[in-house]
């Protein structure tokens, strides 16, 4: 009996010794910060993971350059350009989708109105684009210089002859791509026809048009480069009627010219964004009236006077265009690079001369 109690007492003594040893070890561990770091990684260790580095992610997001804007983009901009004929009548404003165009041309059509040719390449998916109108031969010439697929609704007889007899890639709401267009109920025809870039590209794929981008590109200024020229913070462009007077005002905070038409801010009806461009190119060329309807031919090959607006300044220059190439702006025989960003072209008549179409304003 005494032996049994002595055994129990011995076991209890050993248990107390073990507990005291464990407590000393834990106390020693708490007193040594390095012991805690060994047990669990600290927050600073996690932050050194290169996959979580903000700088690394930013570099990945801007690894590519959009060919028609010179802007850094997250993914390769490899899609074939789509040239969309945009209605610019007062009843068609504000238009939709233009803030996603890489480049926009404004050129006269019959009756003193102007038409917009929006070149989409690096942007645009499901957003509504339009209103969409008809096509003319010189509009084909502009779009073709980018290797574009054409999106339009109808056209002159001469334009149809070019599209059909020369096998151009076109998507016409009237003849071959109607299901990929739609009409809105908030406007009256013909100012209510729309599509989207996704729909147009789907239509192009169904018709078997090549998706390869073969567009020439422009040269762009390196970041931080300042251009030399006369100050031009505000200017107006006049066409033939007051309904098509365009104004641009330089916004230093964005390094762009913001656009107005008839004294009203020109906005994208899809998102309320005001249209703006890093470069505005105004060029003059010969226009000829072809018939009693007022249809025109526009000379896009002979070259002539041009004005390049960028960074709040204007450079007086020349323009030229070779077969299969884009319109180039030069000074003393050297091409002028563009500021990275969107570019607007305004094509005006050579009579009166360019200086009478463009008025530089002081605030």
C-alpha positions as a Python dict, from the first residue, in 0.01 Angstrom:
ca = {
    (1, 'X'): (0, 0, 0),
    (2, 'X'): (285, 243, 88),
    (3, 'X'): (463, 144, -233),
    (4, 'X'): (152, 235, -433),
    (5, 'X'): (132, 583, -284),
    (6, 'X'): (502, 640, -338),
    (7, 'X'): (452, 554, -709),
    (8, 'X'): (160, 802, -741),
    (9, 'X'): (362, 1074, -571),
    (10, 'X'): (654, 1013, -809),
    (11, 'X'): (430, 1039, -1115),
    (12, 'X'): (275, 1365, -993),
    (13, 'X'): (624, 1506, -928),
    (14, 'X'): (734, 1422, -1283),
    (15, 'X'): (416, 1582, -1426),
    (16, 'X'): (485, 1908, -1238),
    (17, 'X'): (844, 1912, -1365),
    (18, 'X'): (727, 1869, -1726),
    (19, 'X'): (471, 2149, -1695),
    (20, 'X'): (728, 2389, -1548),
    (21, 'X'): (973, 2308, -1830),
    (22, 'X'): (709, 2380, -2096),
    (23, 'X'): (615, 2711, -1938),
    (24, 'X'): (979, 2824, -1927),
    (25, 'X'): (1020, 2739, -2299),
    (26, 'X'): (706, 2931, -2395),
    (27, 'X'): (817, 3227, -2184),
    (28, 'X'): (1157, 3224, -2352),
    (29, 'X'): (992, 3212, -2698),
    (30, 'X'): (770, 3512, -2622),
    (31, 'X'): (1073, 3706, -2501),
    (32, 'X'): (1255, 3643, -2832),
    (33, 'X'): (1082, 3816, -3132),
    (34, 'X'): (1280, 3607, -3379),
    (35, 'X'): (1103, 3295, -3250),
    (36, 'X'): (765, 3442, -3351),
    (37, 'X'): (893, 3536, -3700),
    (38, 'X'): (1007, 3180, -3752),
    (39, 'X'): (660, 3048, -3675),
    (40, 'X'): (462, 3273, -3914),
    (41, 'X'): (570, 3500, -4205),
    (42, 'X'): (517, 3866, -4130),
    (43, 'X'): (321, 4107, -4353),
    (44, 'X'): (643, 4258, -4487),
    (45, 'X'): (751, 3918, -4620),
    (46, 'X'): (423, 3881, -4811),
    (47, 'X'): (462, 4226, -4970),
    (48, 'X'): (788, 4125, -5140),
    (49, 'X'): (604, 3879, -5364),
    (50, 'X'): (672, 4012, -5719),
    (51, 'X'): (325, 3912, -5837),
    (52, 'X'): (174, 4162, -5592),
    (53, 'X'): (403, 4454, -5679),
    (54, 'X'): (201, 4756, -5803),
    (55, 'X'): (489, 4864, -6024),
    (56, 'X'): (509, 4519, -6181),
    (57, 'X'): (134, 4515, -6246),
    (58, 'X'): (148, 4863, -6401),
    (59, 'X'): (423, 4753, -6637),
    (60, 'X'): (218, 4450, -6737),
    (61, 'X'): (-92, 4665, -6797),
    (62, 'X'): (96, 4894, -7036),
    (63, 'X'): (315, 4651, -7222),
    (64, 'X'): (178, 4726, -7571),
    (65, 'X'): (122, 5031, -7794),
    (66, 'X'): (-193, 5101, -7994),
    (67, 'X'): (-75, 5161, -8353),
    (68, 'X'): (-319, 5440, -8441),
    (69, 'X'): (-287, 5638, -8116),
    (70, 'X'): (62, 5564, -7986),
    (71, 'X'): (-97, 5504, -7645),
    (72, 'X'): (10, 5224, -7411),
    (73, 'X'): (-253, 4951, -7379),
    (74, 'X'): (-289, 4639, -7168),
    (75, 'X'): (-330, 4391, -7454),
    (76, 'X'): (-198, 4387, -7812),
    (77, 'X'): (-411, 4607, -8041),
    (78, 'X'): (-415, 4380, -8345),
    (79, 'X'): (-771, 4408, -8477),
    (80, 'X'): (-839, 4520, -8830),
    (81, 'X'): (-965, 4881, -8840),
    (82, 'X'): (-1334, 4944, -8904),
    (83, 'X'): (-1427, 5271, -9076),
    (84, 'X'): (-1781, 5376, -8978),
    (85, 'X'): (-1969, 5645, -9172),
    (86, 'X'): (-2127, 5867, -8904),
    (87, 'X'): (-2420, 6100, -8961),
    (88, 'X'): (-2332, 6458, -8856),
    (89, 'X'): (-2658, 6638, -8927),
    (90, 'X'): (-2783, 6849, -8635),
    (91, 'X'): (-3068, 6598, -8581),
    (92, 'X'): (-2808, 6319, -8542),
    (93, 'X'): (-2621, 6485, -8257),
    (94, 'X'): (-2495, 6389, -8010),
    (95, 'X'): (-2358, 6076, -8174),
    (96, 'X'): (-2271, 5755, -7994),
    (97, 'X'): (-1943, 5572, -7962),
    (98, 'X'): (-1710, 5841, -8098),
    (99, 'X'): (-1506, 5863, -7777),
    (100, 'X'): (-1381, 5511, -7860),
    (101, 'X'): (-1257, 5595, -8212),
    (102, 'X'): (-880, 5612, -8258),
    (103, 'X'): (-909, 5874, -8533),
    (104, 'X'): (-1198, 6078, -8677),
    (105, 'X'): (-1227, 6261, -9009),
    (106, 'X'): (-1475, 6538, -9080),
    (107, 'X'): (-1532, 6605, -9448),
    (108, 'X'): (-1797, 6775, -9663),
    (109, 'X'): (-2079, 6585, -9824),
    (110, 'X'): (-2345, 6722, -10057),
    (111, 'X'): (-2555, 7022, -9956),
    (112, 'X'): (-2294, 7178, -9730),
    (113, 'X'): (-2332, 6915, -9458),
    (114, 'X'): (-2034, 6728, -9317),
    (115, 'X'): (-1989, 6359, -9249),
    (116, 'X'): (-1766, 6189, -8995),
    (117, 'X'): (-1553, 5885, -9070),
    (118, 'X'): (-1464, 5718, -8741),
    (119, 'X'): (-1170, 5477, -8750),
    (120, 'X'): (-1196, 5214, -8475),
    (121, 'X'): (-901, 4987, -8406),
    (122, 'X'): (-781, 4970, -8045),
    (123, 'X'): (-1113, 5042, -7870),
    (124, 'X'): (-1483, 4970, -7897),
    (125, 'X'): (-1682, 4655, -7817),
    (126, 'X'): (-2049, 4652, -7719),
    (127, 'X'): (-2099, 5030, -7711),
    (128, 'X'): (-2357, 5174, -7947),
    (129, 'X'): (-2204, 5342, -8253),
    (130, 'X'): (-2392, 5581, -8480),
    (131, 'X'): (-2610, 5713, -8629),
    (132, 'X'): (-2466, 5548, -8940),
    (133, 'X'): (-2513, 5691, -9289),
    (134, 'X'): (-2412, 5642, -9652),
    (135, 'X'): (-2074, 5620, -9819),
    (136, 'X'): (-1903, 5809, -10104),
    (137, 'X'): (-1593, 5729, -10315),
    (138, 'X'): (-1363, 5967, -10126),
    (139, 'X'): (-1484, 5823, -9797),
    (140, 'X'): (-1383, 5482, -9929),
    (141, 'X'): (-1042, 5627, -10011),
    (142, 'X'): (-998, 5754, -9656),
    (143, 'X'): (-1102, 5425, -9495),
    (144, 'X'): (-903, 5215, -9739),
    (145, 'X'): (-579, 5389, -9643),
    (146, 'X'): (-612, 5210, -9307),
    (147, 'X'): (-702, 4876, -9464),
    (148, 'X'): (-1045, 4914, -9306),
    (149, 'X'): (-1369, 4723, -9325),
    (150, 'X'): (-1641, 4975, -9417),
    (151, 'X'): (-1964, 5014, -9220),
    (152, 'X'): (-2237, 5221, -9383),
    (153, 'X'): (-2603, 5243, -9484),
    (154, 'X'): (-2639, 5294, -9858),
    (155, 'X'): (-2417, 5497, -10083),
    (156, 'X'): (-2387, 5678, -10411),
    (157, 'X'): (-2392, 5477, -10734),
    (158, 'X'): (-2022, 5547, -10781),
    (159, 'X'): (-1946, 5422, -10429),
    (160, 'X'): (-2141, 5098, -10481),
    (161, 'X'): (-1955, 5043, -10807),
    (162, 'X'): (-1620, 5064, -10626),
    (163, 'X'): (-1728, 4845, -10335),
    (164, 'X'): (-1882, 4570, -10545),
    (165, 'X'): (-1667, 4566, -10858),
    (166, 'X'): (-1338, 4594, -10668),
    (167, 'X'): (-1428, 4345, -10396),
    (168, 'X'): (-1397, 4582, -10102),
    (169, 'X'): (-1482, 4456, -9749),
    (170, 'X'): (-1804, 4640, -9671),
    (171, 'X'): (-2100, 4599, -9434),
    (172, 'X'): (-2402, 4776, -9578),
    (173, 'X'): (-2722, 4790, -9375),
    (174, 'X'): (-2925, 4798, -9696),
    (175, 'X'): (-2768, 4523, -9904),
    (176, 'X'): (-2559, 4273, -9707),
    (177, 'X'): (-2550, 4326, -9330),
    (178, 'X'): (-2896, 4442, -9221),
    (179, 'X'): (-2934, 4210, -8917),
    (180, 'X'): (-2623, 4361, -8759),
    (181, 'X'): (-2777, 4708, -8744),
    (182, 'X'): (-3071, 4838, -8543),
    (183, 'X'): (-3287, 5149, -8527),
    (184, 'X'): (-3355, 5337, -8205),
    (185, 'X'): (-3700, 5464, -8118),
    (186, 'X'): (-3587, 5798, -7975),
    (187, 'X'): (-3503, 5953, -8313),
    (188, 'X'): (-3658, 5966, -8655),
    (189, 'X'): (-3510, 5797, -8960),
    (190, 'X'): (-3257, 5844, -9114),
    (191, 'X'): (-3094, 5967, -8795),
    (192, 'X'): (-3151, 5655, -8584),
    (193, 'X'): (-2946, 5370, -8734),
    (194, 'X'): (-2684, 5212, -8506),
    (195, 'X'): (-2462, 4913, -8453),
    (196, 'X'): (-2165, 4821, -8229),
    (197, 'X'): (-1808, 4717, -8298),
    (198, 'X'): (-1879, 4366, -8172),
    (199, 'X'): (-2175, 4333, -8409),
    (200, 'X'): (-1981, 4472, -8703),
    (201, 'X'): (-1686, 4242, -8643),
    (202, 'X'): (-1924, 3947, -8616),
    (203, 'X'): (-2078, 4046, -8949),
    (204, 'X'): (-1732, 4078, -9106),
    (205, 'X'): (-1635, 3731, -8982),
    (206, 'X'): (-1956, 3583, -9120),
    (207, 'X'): (-1880, 3731, -9461),
    (208, 'X'): (-1529, 3590, -9448),
    (209, 'X'): (-1343, 3921, -9444),
    (210, 'X'): (-983, 3903, -9327),
    (211, 'X'): (-924, 4008, -8966),
    (212, 'X'): (-559, 4097, -9026),
    (213, 'X'): (-450, 4451, -8946),
    (214, 'X'): (-236, 4591, -9229),
    (215, 'X'): (-277, 4961, -9147),
    (216, 'X'): (22, 5194, -9184),
    (217, 'X'): (108, 5382, -8865),
    (218, 'X'): (224, 5728, -8763),
    (219, 'X'): (535, 5828, -8571),
    (220, 'X'): (476, 5968, -8223),
    (221, 'X'): (658, 6207, -7995),
    (222, 'X'): (839, 6058, -7698),
    (223, 'X'): (690, 6131, -7356),
    (224, 'X'): (790, 6473, -7227),
    (225, 'X'): (879, 6615, -7569),
    (226, 'X'): (757, 6971, -7624),
    (227, 'X'): (667, 7095, -7971),
    (228, 'X'): (754, 7436, -8111),
    (229, 'X'): (491, 7654, -8276),
    (230, 'X'): (263, 7953, -8241),
    (231, 'X'): (31, 7961, -7943),
    (232, 'X'): (-314, 7832, -8036),
    (233, 'X'): (-522, 7759, -7728),
    (234, 'X'): (-858, 7820, -7895),
    (235, 'X'): (-960, 7798, -8260),
    (236, 'X'): (-1263, 7761, -8485),
    (237, 'X'): (-1304, 7572, -8814),
    (238, 'X'): (-1574, 7682, -9057),
    (239, 'X'): (-1711, 7472, -9342),
    (240, 'X'): (-1990, 7606, -9563),
    (241, 'X'): (-2270, 7673, -9314),
    (242, 'X'): (-2291, 7785, -8951),
    (243, 'X'): (-2446, 7450, -8853),
    (244, 'X'): (-2105, 7292, -8902),
    (245, 'X'): (-1878, 7535, -8721),
    (246, 'X'): (-1640, 7342, -8498),
    (247, 'X'): (-1445, 7486, -8206),
    (248, 'X'): (-1152, 7345, -8012),
    (249, 'X'): (-1017, 7460, -7676),
    (250, 'X'): (-692, 7338, -7528),
    (251, 'X'): (-717, 7165, -7191),
    (252, 'X'): (-373, 7176, -7032),
    (253, 'X'): (-468, 6925, -6761),
    (254, 'X'): (-523, 6652, -7022),
    (255, 'X'): (-300, 6790, -7299),
    (256, 'X'): (-593, 6763, -7541),
    (257, 'X'): (-820, 6986, -7745),
    (258, 'X'): (-1184, 6950, -7639),
    (259, 'X'): (-1442, 6985, -7913),
    (260, 'X'): (-1760, 7190, -7954),
    (261, 'X'): (-2007, 7212, -8242),
    (262, 'X'): (-2227, 7518, -8292),
    (263, 'X'): (-2106, 7647, -7957),
    (264, 'X'): (-2218, 7334, -7767),
    (265, 'X'): (-1989, 7077, -7611),
    (266, 'X'): (-1960, 6776, -7842),
    (267, 'X'): (-2022, 6470, -7626),
    (268, 'X'): (-2055, 6096, -7673),
    (269, 'X'): (-2420, 6008, -7607),
    (270, 'X'): (-2315, 5665, -7476),
    (271, 'X'): (-2112, 5787, -7180),
    (272, 'X'): (-2142, 6165, -7165),
    (273, 'X'): (-1771, 6204, -7235),
    (274, 'X'): (-1668, 6517, -7423),
    (275, 'X'): (-1484, 6445, -7746),
    (276, 'X'): (-1118, 6542, -7729),
    (277, 'X'): (-804, 6488, -7933),
    (278, 'X'): (-431, 6517, -7874),
    (279, 'X'): (-385, 6624, -8237),
    (280, 'X'): (-612, 6822, -8467),
    (281, 'X'): (-506, 6836, -8832),
    (282, 'X'): (-681, 7077, -9067),
    (283, 'X'): (-599, 7037, -9435),
    (284, 'X'): (-728, 7204, -9749),
    (285, 'X'): (-782, 7048, -10088),
    (286, 'X'): (-981, 7089, -10409),
    (287, 'X'): (-1351, 6994, -10403),
    (288, 'X'): (-1561, 6957, -10717),
    (289, 'X'): (-1940, 6937, -10745),
    (290, 'X'): (-2036, 6643, -10968),
    (291, 'X'): (-2413, 6669, -11019),
    (292, 'X'): (-2726, 6868, -10942),
    (293, 'X'): (-2766, 6676, -10616),
    (294, 'X'): (-2441, 6831, -10502),
    (295, 'X'): (-2233, 6514, -10477),
    (296, 'X'): (-1862, 6590, -10455),
    (297, 'X'): (-1525, 6463, -10553),
    (298, 'X'): (-1251, 6545, -10303),
    (299, 'X'): (-886, 6544, -10406),
    (300, 'X'): (-694, 6330, -10156),
    (301, 'X'): (-379, 6282, -10361),
    (302, 'X'): (-241, 6623, -10468),
    (303, 'X'): (-144, 6751, -10124),
    (304, 'X'): (-162, 7109, -10003),
    (305, 'X'): (-161, 7333, -9697),
    (306, 'X'): (-215, 7196, -9349),
    (307, 'X'): (-221, 7312, -8988),
    (308, 'X'): (-126, 7078, -8704),
    (309, 'X'): (-258, 7168, -8358),
    (310, 'X'): (-100, 6996, -8057),
    (311, 'X'): (4, 7092, -7704),
    (312, 'X'): (-172, 7428, -7735),
    (313, 'X'): (32, 7530, -8039),
    (314, 'X'): (-7, 7531, -8416),
    (315, 'X'): (244, 7435, -8682),
    (316, 'X'): (186, 7556, -9038),
    (317, 'X'): (274, 7264, -9263),
    (318, 'X'): (196, 7067, -9578),
    (319, 'X'): (6, 6744, -9629),
    (320, 'X'): (56, 6464, -9879),
    (321, 'X'): (-76, 6117, -9943),
    (322, 'X'): (78, 5835, -10142),
    (323, 'X'): (-115, 5535, -10274),
    (324, 'X'): (-172, 5282, -9999),
    (325, 'X'): (-61, 5521, -9727),
    (326, 'X'): (-215, 5756, -9475),
    (327, 'X'): (-228, 6134, -9498),
    (328, 'X'): (110, 6263, -9380),
    (329, 'X'): (184, 6611, -9244),
    (330, 'X'): (528, 6753, -9313),
    (331, 'X'): (730, 7067, -9257),
    (332, 'X'): (1034, 7140, -9473),
    (333, 'X'): (1009, 6790, -9613),
    (334, 'X'): (1011, 6609, -9276),
    (335, 'X'): (710, 6429, -9133),
    (336, 'X'): (578, 6582, -8811),
    (337, 'X'): (525, 6325, -8535),
    (338, 'X'): (199, 6320, -8343),
    (339, 'X'): (138, 6348, -7971),
    (340, 'X'): (24, 6006, -7841),
    (341, 'X'): (-355, 6006, -7824),
    (342, 'X'): (-651, 6049, -8055),
    (343, 'X'): (-632, 6253, -8377),
    (344, 'X'): (-906, 6447, -8556),
    (345, 'X'): (-877, 6547, -8923),
    (346, 'X'): (-1079, 6832, -9073),
    (347, 'X'): (-1075, 6847, -9454),
    (348, 'X'): (-1183, 7185, -9595),
    (349, 'X'): (-1200, 7337, -9940),
    (350, 'X'): (-896, 7505, -10094),
    (351, 'X'): (-1115, 7800, -10196),
    (352, 'X'): (-1117, 8010, -9984),
    (353, 'X'): (-763, 7934, -9861),
    (354, 'X'): (-694, 7745, -9541),
    (355, 'X'): (-629, 8058, -9335),
    (356, 'X'): (-989, 8172, -9389),
    (357, 'X'): (-1132, 7841, -9266),
    (358, 'X'): (-940, 7847, -8938),
    (359, 'X'): (-966, 8132, -8690),
    (360, 'X'): (-736, 8125, -8387),
    (361, 'X'): (-912, 8296, -8096),
    (362, 'X'): (-777, 8468, -7789),
    (363, 'X'): (-975, 8413, -7469),
}
